[in-house]
Amino acid sequence: MPGSDHDAAADPLPDRHPPRHGRVDYRDTGDVRADLREQFVRSSAALLSPEIWPVYRAVIIAAQDDDALRERLNQQFLAVIEKRTLDRLTSAQRAGELIADTDLTYSAEILCGALYYRGLLSTRPIDEAAIDGLLDMFMAAYSASP
C-alpha cells in the first residue's frame, strides 16, 4: 500500500546497486572453491555494510507479510544470486572439478541460504571461518577429487 513501511522498504530494491565489490559475479579461475570463497567474502561484506544491511533486513521483514514484495525480492535478488551460483557450480562440474551427473540446484540454494540464515537469524558472524566451513562441507560432498 502506498506510503506504507512496505513501500519504503521495497523502493530501494530496484534502485540500489551494491558497489562492484558486492555484486554477484563469480570469477571462473578453474578453482571453484576459491571462486566461491572470494564471492562469499566479498558479497557478505557488502551485504552487511551499514548502507545495505538495514535496507535488506527491512525488506526481508516486510516481505513476510506481503506476497508481492516476497515475489519481487525473490525475482530481483534471491533467484539471481542462486542462478549465478548454480551457473558457477555447473561450470565447475563440466570442467571435472565437481562430481558429474548430480543436480546442483539445491546445493546452490543451500550455499547461499546458509549465509543469509546466519546473517538474519543468528548472532554468529558471517566471517571467513564460517565461509570456509561451509565450503569445506560442500567440497567434501561434491568434489570430484578425493
N, C-alpha and C positions, 0 to 999 in steps of 0.2 A: 504494500500500500504506500502511495506517495507520502513523503515526509516522515515515514517511519524509520526506526533504527535499522530495519532490514535494508531499506534503500541506502542509508548512509554507509552501512557495512558493505553492501554489494557494489556500490558505484565504483570503488577503486579497482574492482576485478579487471574489467577490460582496459582500463586506462593506465594502470600501474604495470610497469615492466621492470622487474628487478634488474639491477646493473648486470653487465656481462658476466661477472663472477657468480651470479645467482641463477643464470639461465640453465635449463636442462638441455645441454647439447654435448652429449658424450663424445669424447675422442675415441678413436679406434687405433690404438698403438700396437695391437696384437697381444696385449696382456689385459684380459677382461677384468681381472681382479683389480689391477692398478687403475684402470679406466673408471670402474665403478667407484672405487675409493676416492679418486680425485673428484669425481662429480658429487658424491655424497658429502664430502668435506666442504666443498665449495657451495653447494646449494643449501646445506644445513646452516652454514654461517650466514648466508644471505637471508634465508627464511627467518632465522632467529634475530635478525638485526632489528634495532628499535624502530626503523622505518617500516618494515614489513610485518613483523610478528604481531603487533596489536591489531592490525587490519585483518590479517589471516585468522587470528583467533575469533575476532568479532564475526567474520563471515561464517566460520565453522559453527559458531554458537547460533547465529541467526538461521542457518540452513537446517537446523534440527527441527524447526517448526515451519519451514517454508519449502514445499516440494519443488517449486520453480527455481528457487535460489539453489537448492541442493543439486538440481539437474544442471544448472548453469555452472556451478562450481565444479561439478564432475566433468562436464564437457570442456570447459575452458582451462582447467588446471589439472585435476587428478588424472583424467583419461590421457591427456597429453604426456604427462610425466610417465605414466605406466607404459604407454606406447613407445616412447623413446627408450625407456629401459628395456622393454621387450625387444625392440629393434637391435639394441646393442648386444643383448644376450643371444639373439638369433644369429647375429653376425659371428659371434664367438663360437656358436655351435657349428655353423657352416665351416669355420676355419679349423675345427677339430679341437678347440680349447675345452668345450663342454660336451657332455655325452650326447650322442646322436639319438634321434627318434624319441625325444622327450618333449612334451609340450611345456614350454617355459612360461606360459601366461600367468599361472598362479605364482610362480617364483618371482616374476617382476612385481606383481601386486604385493607379495609378502616383503620383498626387499624395500620397496617404497613405504609400505604401510607400517613397518616396524619403526621406522624413524619418525613418522608422523605420530604414531601412538606414543612413543617416548616423549616427544615434544608437547603433545596436547594433554596427555592423561597421566603422565608420570612426573615425579620430581627428579628423576635421574637425567643427567645431561645427555645431549646428542654430541658426544665428543668422539675423538679419534679411536678411543678404546672400544666404544660401542659400535662404531662403524666397522672396525677391524673384526670384532667378534661376530657380527652379522655376516660379514663377507667370508670369514673362516668357515662358518656353518654352511653357507651356500656352496662354497668351493668343495667342502668335504662331501657334499651330496651330489654335486653336478660336474665336477672337474673330470675331464676325460683322462687325465694322467693321475696316477695314484699319489 
